[in-house]
Every structure is written in structure tokens, then in C-alpha cells.
Amino acid sequence: MNERIRSALRHLLYAAVLLAGSAAAQELTPRAYWPTPDGTNVLAVAYQYTTGDIVTDPSLPITGVDSTINYFLASYQRTFDLSGRTATLQMNLPFARAETEGLVAGEYRRRDVSGMGDVRVRLAINLKGAPSMDREAFRALLADPKPIVGVSMILQFPTGQYDADKYINLGTNRWALKPAVGFIWPFHRRWMLEAELGAWIYGDNEDFVGQTREQEPIGSAELHLIHIIRRGIWASLDANYYVGGKTTVDDVEQGDLQRNSRFGATLYLPFQRRHAVRLSLSTGVVTESGGDFTMAALGYVFLW
């Protein structure tokens, strides 16, 4: 196998970690800034099935790339009072199993990998429209919703499965940070718009198959049209757009600028007061560089 094919194969095998890094910018998360009463705890577990194209360097001789990823997530969130405002702290623990296949210079290749992904912690603070509140004040907000403005920060730790001597990894082997600002506008008692503007900022991966990989920030925007079907039950139409993320490997620029968008829908169904099921589906609408895949997710939520 010549060096060109070996280089292409290395990138194909590394696709799992590139997908993990790219998927962060492609999220669709409605009601991320909607408040809950002070002291609320939320425990959630979710399963996500992803299938389709993966993020690869478009200059490489790789065709017919396809991935299937089974993604499991456990998360815990608590709402608390921060200087009189509603604040939430959330931790996410991911686990994934990925199967990747494609043609490298006309030769079929397939690789499987499973393990822990990178841990994330998110802190969000509602600056306007949602002071820290008890359950009675929260019921008043539900009856008469107000515009809400919030800010958030996600910190992603390089804790995922990563072996510098192997090319298939679920961890990204780098730190990542996402500051964002969000806005909720309830233009009707049962309808609201939610928007978020943010940017993922990445550290360097100094063990990218014996090289150093740098990535420019990815700017992202989300928009959600949310309908309150009846008390506790809601659905949303979700869309996003993200641009940036061009990479450099050992000072050599790669042709992998991302300028993509996704569209999806979410349904939230509570039952027996403290329990809920969350269903979501999304797919790529515009894909300029990789990331053209479909995601379906099912989650269980417990509140106390």
C-alpha cells in the first residue's frame, strides 16, 4: 500500500473523532434557556442513532463514506439561585459505538470503535425575564410568559477514549469551549421563538496521528419554533446554521471549511408528574463539507 493510500486510510479511521468534534456545532437543543424553579434536579438518559456521511478531508481519495453511530448519554442538571437570577449547571457523560466504512483508493475499508466520549459541563444564567423563583412564581411565569435573555458556557474536557497509537478514537484529545447567548420570545400563550448565537473554540490536538491539528472556531446559530400543546407537552421545529472550523495539520491548511445547516423536530411528553419522554429527529439540509447525516434520539427524563 503506497503512502497516499495509507494517509487516506488514516483519515478514514480517524473519522469517529472528527465526527465527535463536528457534531458539537450541529446540535439542535430547544428550550435550552427555559427556566425551572430553584432547586429543581433533572436526571436524563438518552439513546441517539446517527447514520450517514462523516467529516473527512475532502481532498483525500475517500468515497462512499458511511457511518452508523449508537450514542448513549447520561446527564444531570440542577437549577439554583445565582445573584437573584435563575442558573443551571449540567454535566453530560457520553458513550458511543461507531461503525465506519468507505472506499480508499477503490479499496473497501471498515472499522468499529466503542468507548467513552468527552465529558461536558454547561453553565447557563438567565439575565432577563427569569429571576430565581419558587414553584408558585414559576406557575405565574407559565400563565404569563415573558421574554427571556440568557448566556451560557459549555466546557468540553478531553476525557474520551483516545489512543495516539491508533486511529479510531471517540475522544477529541483537546479542550473545547462554547460561549453563547440565547433569547426566548413568547409571542403567544402557546407559541414561542427561541434563538441562540454561539461559537465553539478549540484547543490543539498535539497527537493527531503523529502531527498537530489546529481548528479555527465554528460559529453557530439555532432557531426553534416551540408550540405548547397543553400543560407540560410541547413540540418544536428546529433549525441551525454553522460556519468555520477550517483545520491546519502541521501548519498545512486543509480544505475542510464547514458551512452547513440542519433541520429537525422535537416532541416532549411528560407522564406521572416527574417523568417525561423526549423524541427528536434531524437531518442535514445544506452540507458543504462533511456532516451530512440523519439523527434520531429517544430520551427519558426524571425530575425532582
Secondary structure in CASP SS format (residue, H / E / C, confidence):
PFRMAT SS
TARGET T0000
AUTHOR 0000-0000-0000
METHOD secondary structure of the structure
MODEL  1
M C 1.00
N C 1.00
E H 1.00
R H 1.00
I H 1.00
R H 1.00
S H 1.00
A H 1.00
L H 1.00
R H 1.00
H H 1.00
L H 1.00
L H 1.00
Y C 1.00
A H 1.00
A H 1.00
V H 1.00
L H 1.00
L H 1.00
A H 1.00
G H 1.00
S H 1.00
A H 1.00
A H 1.00
A H 1.00
Q H 1.00
E C 1.00
L C 1.00
T C 1.00
P C 1.00
R C 1.00
A C 1.00
Y C 1.00
W C 1.00
P C 1.00
T C 1.00
P C 1.00
D C 1.00
G C 1.00
T C 1.00
N E 1.00
V E 1.00
L E 1.00
A E 1.00
V E 1.00
A E 1.00
Y E 1.00
Q E 1.00
Y E 1.00
T E 1.00
T E 1.00
G E 1.00
D C 1.00
I C 1.00
V C 1.00
T C 1.00
D C 1.00
P C 1.00
S C 1.00
L C 1.00
P C 1.00
I E 1.00
T E 1.00
G E 1.00
V E 1.00
D E 1.00
S E 1.00
T E 1.00
I E 1.00
N E 1.00
Y E 1.00
F E 1.00
L E 1.00
A E 1.00
S E 1.00
Y E 1.00
Q E 1.00
R E 1.00
T E 1.00
F E 1.00
D E 1.00
L E 1.00
S C 1.00
G C 1.00
R E 1.00
T E 1.00
A E 1.00
T E 1.00
L E 1.00
Q E 1.00
M E 1.00
N E 1.00
L E 1.00
P E 1.00
F E 1.00
A E 1.00
R E 1.00
A E 1.00
E E 1.00
T E 1.00
E E 1.00
G E 1.00
L E 1.00
V E 1.00
A C 1.00
G C 1.00
E E 1.00
Y E 1.00
R E 1.00
R E 1.00
R E 1.00
D E 1.00
V E 1.00
S E 1.00
G E 1.00
M E 1.00
G C 1.00
D C 1.00
V C 1.00
R E 1.00
V E 1.00
R E 1.00
L E 1.00
A E 1.00
I E 1.00
N E 1.00
L E 1.00
K E 1.00
G C 1.00
A C 1.00
P E 1.00
S C 1.00
M C 1.00
D C 1.00
R H 1.00
E H 1.00
A H 1.00
F H 1.00
R H 1.00
A H 1.00
L H 1.00
L H 1.00
A H 1.00
D C 1.00
P C 1.00
K C 1.00
P C 1.00
I E 1.00
V E 1.00
G E 1.00
V E 1.00
S E 1.00
M E 1.00
I E 1.00
L E 1.00
Q E 1.00
F C 1.00
P C 1.00
T C 1.00
G C 1.00
Q C 1.00
Y C 1.00
D C 1.00
A C 1.00
D C 1.00
K C 1.00
Y C 1.00
I C 1.00
N C 1.00
L C 1.00
G C 1.00
T C 1.00
N C 1.00
R C 1.00
W C 1.00
A E 1.00
L E 1.00
K E 1.00
P E 1.00
A E 1.00
V E 1.00
G E 1.00
F E 1.00
I E 1.00
W E 1.00
P E 1.00
F E 1.00
H E 1.00
R C 1.00
R C 1.00
W E 1.00
M E 1.00
L E 1.00
E E 1.00
A E 1.00
E E 1.00
L E 1.00
G E 1.00
A E 1.00
W E 1.00
I E 1.00
Y E 1.00
G C 1.00
D C 1.00
N E 1.00
E E 1.00
D E 1.00
F E 1.00
V C 1.00
G C 1.00
Q E 1.00
T E 1.00
R E 1.00
E E 1.00
Q E 1.00
E C 1.00
P C 1.00
I E 1.00
G E 1.00
S E 1.00
A E 1.00
E E 1.00
L E 1.00
H E 1.00
L E 1.00
I E 1.00
H E 1.00
I E 1.00
I E 1.00
R E 1.00
R C 1.00
G C 1.00
I E 1.00
W E 1.00
A E 1.00
S E 1.00
L E 1.00
D E 1.00
A E 1.00
N E 1.00
Y E 1.00
Y E 1.00
V E 1.00
G E 1.00
G C 1.00
K C 1.00
T E 1.00
T E 1.00
V E 1.00
D C 1.00
D C 1.00
V E 1.00
E E 1.00
Q C 1.00
G C 1.00
D C 1.00
L C 1.00
Q E 1.00
R E 1.00
N E 1.00
S E 1.00
R E 1.00
F E 1.00
G E 1.00
A E 1.00
T E 1.00
L E 1.00
Y E 1.00
L E 1.00
P E 1.00
F E 1.00
Q C 1.00
R C 1.00
R C 1.00
H E 1.00
A E 1.00
V E 1.00
R E 1.00
L E 1.00
S E 1.00
L E 1.00
S E 1.00
T E 1.00
G E 1.00
V E 1.00
V E 1.00
T C 1.00
E C 1.00
S C 1.00
G C 1.00
G C 1.00
D C 1.00
F E 1.00
T E 1.00
M E 1.00
A E 1.00
A E 1.00
L E 1.00
G E 1.00
Y E 1.00
V E 1.00
F E 1.00
L E 1.00
W C 1.00
END
